[in-house]
Amino acid sequence: MTPAELRARLLTFAGSEEAFPFGSETSVFKVAGKMFALSQLGADSLRVSLKCEPQIAETLRAAHAAVLPGYHLNKRHWNTVVIDGSLPDQMVWDMIEDSYDLVVSALPAYRRRELGWTADAPAAPEQPRAR
């Protein structure tokens, strides 16, 4: 997975936007003003930090060397995923989608409806656009 593919995937979710509140080197991906992912896309080692339910976060860390406690984040709720090819791309995509869904599920009902998301049927991301 390349930085461009990661960025494109993060921007496929309904309402997703990229911002740079921590400087031009750190991309922060938000939905409804709430962060669901962040990454230094230009770094030598590609990583993405994702929100995760605490019990699942611990399980993923124990099972995969490429899943670490969230770097400079609340380690109970965030994982940093090293994208080095040791995890299948689909697994990374699933963790991204789970992070987005976790953030959206905490939004007020009217915001979830605006995004086309319900608890029973989260809004499916569009296919990544070629750049």
Secondary structure by P-SEA (a helix, b strand, c coil): ccaaaaaaaaacccbbbbbccccccbbbbbccccccccccccccbbbbbbbbcaaaaaaaaacccccccccccccccbbbbbccccccaaaaaaaaaaaaaaaaaaccaaaaaaacccccccccccccccc
